[in-house]
């Protein structure tokens, strides 16, 4: 039976009023059309294959791919693109990049900060520090006021000191509408100590009159790796938005890690829900700096009726030799499962062994003449992140008194890697 899938957008009412306003916020919160958050509606059969959608910005290439397998075409169609179509670098377009689009960051004394009640955007990766425009005050400030429309605001700044030369400079600001239904908060900080640790960060949150809420945090860290003694820069971002009018929301966690010898790790966990449909995505990249690379992606979705479908793949390469493998699968509400698995072995001599099978009886096992292509180095690496981290690198630590040395406690064993699953948002009340 032929597979059938279609992508459907939200129903668009023909009238204005509250529904039109809600639709506008829906676009802002969940990036309909522009950011690929379109829900997937499936007419399923035992050979259904999910549609892969990916949208990037900034340095990445915008694309949408429709993956369906045609048994009448040769097995070569089963090959999955080796590079996940995700924005690995730090795209700027998701965080306003033109200065004239920023709200004023530093307003004259006696006037309040401008409202910054804008939710984060999906699939925009990790912003560069310049896109946040962090500008910490050099004095302790605590002020508040009321605007002409009745909305209120506040702004505070200060400095916290601790052991081992710890210092944290911070600025907090926020405001709310006169009726309290709309609210926004934002905090900036920079941290340092005598070990050479430096950190730059932002956290913001908000809500609007319709009950839509959002939260976002961003961090950039410089430190010395405990085991290699190499300088390392790590960047991370988490973003979350939740609708106040329907059971819809999303959460994303992104991270990037770099060291001075080319070791690089990147990844993301994503979760989204729109009424009866939920979907997840995880991907990762690891480069050891000596030519070895590992990449993987795992995506799946489900409906409240019990239909589930997904797609995953992995590749490992070193010196032109490596492998790729993956699986596409589907489970019907009755529990009937369909899957197709595939694999490739690259021998480094122009020969590639391709094999696979499916639960409907398909199978192939061939050796073909084919060039091997993979990315042995990240397209955004150590030199790039150093160039984009000038504000982090310029953080000044407290002056260390003569004869006082930093306390370096590296522990006895390397820390175990941990991966947290994407956060599932609670349904709207």
N, C-alpha and C positions, 0 to 999 in steps of 0.2 A: 504494500500500500504506500502511496507516495506521501512523503512528509509534507506537512503544511504548518507554517508559522507566519504570523504577521505582527507588525508593530503598530500599536494604536496610541494616539495621543489622548489627552484628557478631553472629555466632551466640552465643547465650547458653547455656552448659551448665547442666544441672539439678543438678549436684553442686557441693560446696564445695571446700575444699582449695586447692592451688596455683593451679588454673585460676581460681577465684573471686577470689583475691588478684590475679592477673595482670589480670583483667577490671577490678578496681577501679582499678588503676594506669593501665590503658588509658583509663578515663574521665577520670582526673586529667590524664594527659599530653595526650590528644587530644580531650578535651571532647566525647565522644559524646553525642548527643541534645541537650545543653544548648547546644553551640556550633556545631552544624551541620557537624561533621566527618564526617558519615555518608558512607561510600563510595557511589559511584554504579554501579549495575549496569544495563547497557543491553541490551535486545533490539533490535538495530539494523535499520533499513531505509533506503532511500535518502531518506526524508523525515524521518528522526529529527531531533529538535530537543532541545538540552540543557536541563536543568532549572536555573534560576537559584535559588540558595539564598543568603540573606543573613541574618545575625543581628547585631544591634547591641545595645549596652547603654548605660547612662548616658543621655546626651541624645538618642541616636538611637532610632529606633523599631524594635522587633523585628518582623521580617516574614519570611515565606517565600513565594516566588513560584514558580509552576509555569508556565513559558513553553512552550506548545505552540501551533502554528499550525493552524487549521482552515481548509482551502481553501474550505469552504462559507460561511464568514463573511466580511464585507466587509474590504477591505484595511486599514481603520483599525485592525484588531486587531494590525497589524504594528508599530505605534508602540511604541518602547521608552521606558520611563520615563526622564526626563531626568536625574534625580538618582540617582547610584549609592547603593545601600542599604548604605553602609558607615559606621562610626562616625567621622565626620570630627572631631568634638570629642574631648575627652579623657575618655572614659567612666571612671567610677570603680569600677563594680561588678566589673570584671575584676581589680582590685587592691583587696584588702579595704578597705572604706571605713569600717567601724565600728571604733572604737578598741578595743573589747573583743575583736576578732578578731585584733589584732596580737600577735605574740610581743613580749616586752619588748625594747625597742631599747637601753636603757641599764640595765644591771644594776649592783648595788653592786660596789664594788671588791673583788676577791678571789673573785668568782663569775663563771662563764663566761657568754657569750652563749647564748641559747636556740637550739636547732636550728631552722634556717629552710630545711629541705629540701623546699620546695614549688616545683614547676615552674610556668612561666608559663602563662597561658591564651590560647587562640587568639582572634583577632578582637576584642581588647579595646583596640586603638588605642594611644594614647600617654597614660600616666597623668599626672595633675597631681602637682606636687612634694610636696604634702601627703600624698598616698597612699603615698609612700615613707618618710616619717618620718625623713629624714636628720638626724642629730644628731651633729656632729663634736665630738670631745673637744678641749679647749683646752690639752692638755699631751701630751707624748710618752709613750706607753705601750707596753710590750711585756710581755705576760703570757700564761700558758697554764696548763692544769690538766687534771685527770681527774675525770670525774663518777662517781657511785656505780655506774652500770651499766657502767663501763669505757670509755665513749666519752671522747674528748679534745676540747679546744677551745683556741683562741688568739684574742688580740685585740691589735692594734697600731695606733698612730696616730703621725703625725708631720707635718712641714712641709718642703717642698722650695722653695728659692729659686733664681732665675735672673736673667738679664739683662732690662732694660727693665721692672723692677718685678715680674717674674713671681713668683707665689707659688701653691703648691698645698698645701692642707691635706687630709689623707686619713686614713681609718680603714679597717683591714682586719680581718676576723674570719672564723672558720670552725671546722669541727670534723669529726670522723669517728667512726664506730662502732668498737667495740673490735676487730672483725675487719677493718676497713678497707674493707668493701664499700659502705657508705653514707658519703657525704661531701658537705659543702656549704661554699661560700666566698661572701663578699660584700665588696665594696669601695665606700666612699663617698668623694667628693672635691668640693672646690670650688677653682676656679682664678680668678686675676685678674692684671692687669698695668696699667701706667700708661696704656695706650691706651683704657681703659674696658672692655676685654674682661672678661667674667665667665662662668663656666661652673659648672654643678652637675651631678653625674653619679653613676650607680650601675652596678655590674656584679656579677652573681651567677651562680653555676653550682652544679651538684650532680649526684649520682647515687645510686641506691638498690641494694639487695641483688640485685635482678633484672636489673641492668645498664641500666635506663632512665637516660638522662642528659639534661640540659638546660642552657641558657645564655641569659642575658638581659642586655641593657645599655640604659640610658636616659640621655639627655643633654638639657640645657637651656642655651642659650647666649644671651648679650646682647653685641652688638658694633655698631660703626658701619659701615654699608655703604660699601664702598670708592668707589662711583661716585655714589651719591645723597647721601652723608653723613647719611643718616637712620638713626635707631636701628632695629635689627632684632633680633627674638627668634626663635630657631630651636629646635625640639624634635624629637627623634628617638628611636626605639626599635627594637631588633632582638631577636627571640625565636626560640628553637630548642629542639626536643625530639626525642628519638630513642628508640625502643623497644629494649630489650635482648633481647626474646624473639621479635620478628618483624621483617620488613622494613617498618617503618613509621616515619615521622617527618614533621616540618614545620618550616618556616622562614618568618619574616615580617620585613619591613623597613618601617617607617613613618617619615614625616617631615612636618613642618609648618614653614612659614616666614612671618613676618609683618613688615611695616614700619609706621612711624608714619603713613603716608599711605594705608593700606588695601590696599597690594599684599600678596597672599596666595598661597601655593602649598602644596598638600597632595597626598600620594600614598602609595601602598603597593605593595609587591611581596610576593607570597605563593607558597609552594610546599608541596605535601604529597604524601605517598606512603603507600599502604597495600597491601602485598604487590604484586599485579600492576597496580595502578592508580596513576597519578600525575596531579596537576592543578596548574595555575598560575593566578594572577590578578594583574593589574596595573591600577591606576586612578590618575587624577590630576585635579587641579583647579587652575586658575590664574585669579586675579582681578587685573586691573591697577590697581584702585583708582579707575578712571575710568569704570566701567560695562561694560568688556569682560570676557567670561568664556569660558573653554575648559574642557570636561570630557570625560573619555574613560574607557573601561573595555575591557579585553581579557582574556577568560577562555578557557582551553582545557584539555583533558584527553586522556589516552590510556591504553591498556592494552598489556600486553606482547604481546597477540595482533595488535596493529596497528590497532585501532579508535581513531579520533581524532575529537573533536568540540569545538566552541567557539562563542563568541559575542562580538562586539565592537561598540562604538558610540562616536560622538563628537558633540559639539555645540559650536557657536560662536555667540555672540550679542553684539550691541552695539546699544543704543538700540532694542530691539524687533525688530531685523532680524538674521536669522541662518539657520543650517541645522543639521540633524541627519542623520546617516547611520549605517548599521550593516550587519552581516552575521552570519548564523547558518550554520554549516557542519558537515559531517560527512564523514569518510572511512572507508570500510569496510576490513577487512583485505586485501581484494584490490586496494585502491587506487582504487576507484570513489568519486568525490566528488560530494556534493550540497551546494548552497548557495542561500541566499536573501538578496539584498541589497535594501536599502530606503533611501529618502532623503526629506527634507522641506526645502522652502525657505519660510522665513517672511519675508514682505515688509513687515511692520509696519503693514499696512492691514486686517487681519482676513482676509486671503487666505493660504492655505497650499497650496503645490504638493507633492503626494505622488506618489512614483513608486517602482517596484521591479520585480524580476524574480527568477526562480529557474531552476535548471537543469532543472526538470521542466516548463518551458513557461509558468509563471505570469508575468503581467506586469500592471502597472497604471500609469496616468499621469493623475492627476486634480487639479483645483483645488477646494478646499473652503473654506467659511466657517468659520473656527475661531480662537479666541483663542490668542495666543502666551503661553506661560508659561515662565519660567526664573528662576533665582536669580542676580541681578546682583551680590549681595554674599554673602560667606560668613556662615553663621549663627553661626560662632564666629570672631571676628576680633581685631584689635589690642587693643581695650579689654578683651576677655575674657582674652586671654593675659597682659596686664599685670596684671590683677586676680588671676590664678592663679599669678603668678611672684614673690610677695613675698620668698621666701627667696633666689631668684636676685638680685633687685634689691638686697637688703640686704647682699650680700657686700662686705666692706671691702677695698680695695686697700692695698698697702704705702704708707707715707708717702713722698712724693717729696721729695728734698732740694731746697732752693732752687737755681735755675739749671740743674736737670737736667730735660730734656724728653723725652717718649716718642719712640721711633723709629717713625715711620709710613712703612712701605714698601708702597705701594699697587700697585706694578708699573706696566706700561705698557699692558696690554690687559686687558679684562674676562675673568674666568675663563669657560671654556666649560662649559656645563651637562653634567653626567654622570649617567648612570643605570646602576646595576649591576643585572644580572639576579638574581632570587632564587637563593639558594645551594641547590644540590642536595645532599642529604644522602647520604653513602655508605650502601650497604646493610649490614644487620647481618651479622656474621660467623656 
